[in-house]
């Protein structure tokens, strides 16, 4: 049993209290340890991803207690890919927070940041549904603090809304877990896969209800219509580095749907067959349409970016809801792209905010550093709208190709193409208003000239855009990796055997099931 797999959870869990206890009043020390911790996470995550790249599944049993009785962490292609993505995103977000001074505008930013990483990493690595709930709560508690970082009434109201919606999701999650445990007697995902498959159709009502409740929980996390109302205000009002880190939060919901509905309630499980497809695909298409219409209708840049997140999650969920090997592979490729693009746009919106009175999409005098900021916005907008040559275009093509054999292929193609056109118009309108029309607005004589964003801020955003370019250039190898990941998800026997350590044998259901 290797101990490397638990390091992505343990490292931030140790760093966070250390920062609070030993470096509470020393922002420089906090920054050094926080950066060092994230760099260490990247190294560990890269090693785990390399180990899993050949199909190896690594198991960690806490306290050496075997599944299904003990807590287990499992590293396969999917979980390690998401852990690596989170680590890399965390580095650039942290660099921006330091360069812009956001981390020094309130207390405990770095400690909360580390706790947030701990929760996200644990959610990706856990092999147990109850511990998925626990890690959800860890990352959500940390996100509550980050949401209201630096204070303000507007931010506090948005934070309260964010808390209420997520508490609702957490409550529903507990109900779902209780129903699943009542029906099966276990919450270990590998053990559940065997027990659910052995439930007869006559006794399947409880597990079907639990499956739907669980899907609703993950849909709330993924901001799928009609459970998306919490996202626009929460993300728009959050501090820019926090909103950029939150770009991975919706992917946790998408990850959970992929994991649970390929492993536990897979397409070949008779008692839950077709449940996820009854409303998930229509909801995903509506999410995509609403998100991009919101981009067109937005009157502030931060809300425009927030609605683009809803639209991009709609695109991801369209691919996931088809539940084929090709569609899941396309969804994973697009998830990486949309996470990086959304994070870059949130950071760029903060650059714009620094030189203006507000983020209203109205012409105002040109801001400091406008030339470089506008170039970064142009590149990020191309990525988010899916225009060539960046990875958004490739990701959409992969999703469209995966939809060809589905009954709703025409609807999928029409909505994706129309929403893409709408998003292009929305981002073009925002860019021209912020940067082009600003040149025609005279600068008041008494205006204080704001300094251009810090060099480190530009480095952080440029790094995210460089990753998008790499994601485009290396699209072939990366898509091959996501295809292998998808194939591993749809052939879960090695996962089950590794976790349960009983080749060819699954645990028996409770008596009476």
Order of alpha helices (4+ residues) and beta strands (2+ residues): alpha-alpha-beta-beta-alpha-alpha-alpha-alpha-alpha-alpha-alpha-alpha-alpha-alpha-alpha-alpha-alpha-alpha-alpha-alpha-alpha-alpha
